[in-house]
Amino acid sequence: MSKARGLAYSGHNDGGLSINEDVFENNLTIDANMNGSLSGPVTIPNVTVNGTLNVMSELNVTTDLEIGTNGTLNVIG
């Protein structure tokens, strides 16, 4: 349902709450020198990580997962 550009919604005034949907229609790319986080379980068609992506719980990639030479993917929990 969500698009990569709408990945996270800061639902709190101080930005301390980040919300993402559980199914993405589009791909997710974390560019070099960027950090991202997702709360799972979450399903995304294609994920490319050239920076750092932290996933809490479960990440389901339905097509292709690419981690660049300097990319980091951390799955916590």
Sine and cosine of phi, psi and omega as CSV:
sin_phi,cos_phi,sin_psi,cos_psi,sin_omega,cos_omega
0.00,0.00,-0.56,0.83,-0.06,-1.00
-1.00,-0.08,0.31,-0.95,0.05,-1.00
-0.96,-0.27,0.37,-0.93,-0.03,-1.00
-0.84,0.54,-0.58,0.81,0.00,-1.00
-0.93,0.37,-0.39,0.92,0.04,-1.00
-0.98,-0.21,0.48,0.88,-0.09,-1.00
-0.77,0.64,-0.80,0.61,-0.09,-1.00
-0.78,-0.62,0.55,-0.83,0.05,-1.00
-0.85,-0.52,0.85,-0.52,0.04,-1.00
-1.00,0.09,0.98,-0.19,-0.13,-0.99
-1.00,-0.02,0.17,0.98,-0.02,-1.00
-0.78,-0.63,0.55,-0.83,-0.08,-1.00
-0.83,0.55,-0.59,0.81,-0.02,-1.00
-1.00,0.02,0.09,1.00,0.02,-1.00
0.97,0.25,0.18,0.98,-0.08,-1.00
-0.98,0.18,-0.13,0.99,-0.01,-1.00
-0.88,-0.47,0.82,-0.57,0.02,-1.00
-0.86,-0.50,0.75,-0.66,-0.07,-1.00
-0.83,-0.56,0.72,-0.70,0.13,-0.99
-0.73,-0.69,0.45,-0.89,0.03,-1.00
-0.97,0.25,0.26,-0.96,-0.07,-1.00
-1.00,0.03,-0.22,0.98,0.06,-1.00
-0.69,-0.72,0.81,-0.59,0.05,-1.00
-0.98,-0.18,0.65,-0.76,0.09,-1.00
-0.99,0.11,-0.51,0.86,-0.06,-1.00
-0.93,-0.36,0.10,-0.99,-0.04,-1.00
-0.98,0.22,0.30,-0.96,0.05,-1.00
-0.85,-0.53,0.78,-0.63,0.09,-1.00
-0.80,-0.60,0.80,-0.60,0.12,-0.99
-0.97,-0.25,0.93,-0.37,-0.06,-1.00
-0.95,0.31,0.31,-0.95,0.08,-1.00
-0.84,0.54,0.57,-0.82,0.00,-1.00
0.92,0.40,0.33,0.94,0.06,-1.00
-0.85,-0.53,0.46,-0.89,0.05,-1.00
-0.84,-0.55,0.61,-0.79,0.03,-1.00
-0.62,-0.79,0.35,-0.94,0.07,-1.00
-0.61,-0.79,0.53,-0.85,0.02,-1.00
-0.73,-0.68,0.55,-0.84,0.15,-0.99
-0.97,-0.23,0.82,-0.57,-0.04,-1.00
-0.97,-0.24,0.06,-1.00,0.10,1.00
-0.95,0.31,0.61,-0.79,0.00,-1.00
-0.64,-0.77,0.61,-0.79,0.00,-1.00
-0.88,-0.48,0.77,-0.64,-0.05,-1.00
-0.68,-0.74,0.67,-0.74,-0.04,-1.00
-0.87,0.49,-0.82,0.57,-0.03,-1.00
-0.71,-0.70,0.69,-0.73,0.02,-1.00
-0.79,-0.61,0.78,-0.62,0.09,-1.00
-0.85,-0.53,0.82,-0.57,-0.04,-1.00
-0.87,-0.49,0.94,-0.33,0.10,-1.00
-0.94,-0.33,-0.22,0.98,0.07,-1.00
-0.93,-0.37,-0.80,-0.60,0.01,-1.00
-0.80,-0.60,0.77,-0.63,0.08,-1.00
-0.83,-0.56,0.84,-0.55,0.07,-1.00
-0.95,-0.30,0.79,-0.62,-0.01,-1.00
-0.86,-0.50,0.83,-0.55,0.09,-1.00
-1.00,-0.04,0.91,-0.41,0.04,-1.00
0.99,-0.10,-0.93,-0.35,-0.24,-0.97
-0.79,-0.61,0.70,-0.72,0.07,-1.00
-0.87,-0.49,0.84,-0.54,0.07,-1.00
-0.93,-0.36,0.87,-0.48,0.04,-1.00
-0.94,-0.34,0.89,-0.46,-0.14,-0.99
-0.99,0.14,-0.35,0.94,-0.05,-1.00
-0.82,-0.57,-0.92,0.38,-0.15,-0.99
-0.60,-0.80,0.73,-0.69,0.11,-0.99
-0.89,-0.46,0.86,-0.51,0.03,-1.00
-0.85,-0.53,0.81,-0.59,0.07,-1.00
-0.91,-0.42,0.89,-0.45,-0.04,-1.00
-0.92,0.40,0.16,-0.99,-0.03,-1.00
-0.80,0.60,-0.65,0.76,-0.01,-1.00
-0.97,-0.25,0.21,0.98,0.00,-1.00
-0.99,0.12,0.46,-0.89,0.02,-1.00
-0.70,-0.71,0.78,-0.63,0.08,-1.00
-0.87,-0.49,0.86,-0.50,0.05,-1.00
-0.91,-0.41,0.84,-0.55,0.09,-1.00
-0.94,-0.34,0.88,-0.48,-0.10,-0.99
-0.93,-0.37,0.83,-0.55,0.05,-1.00
1.00,0.03,0.00,0.00,0.00,0.00
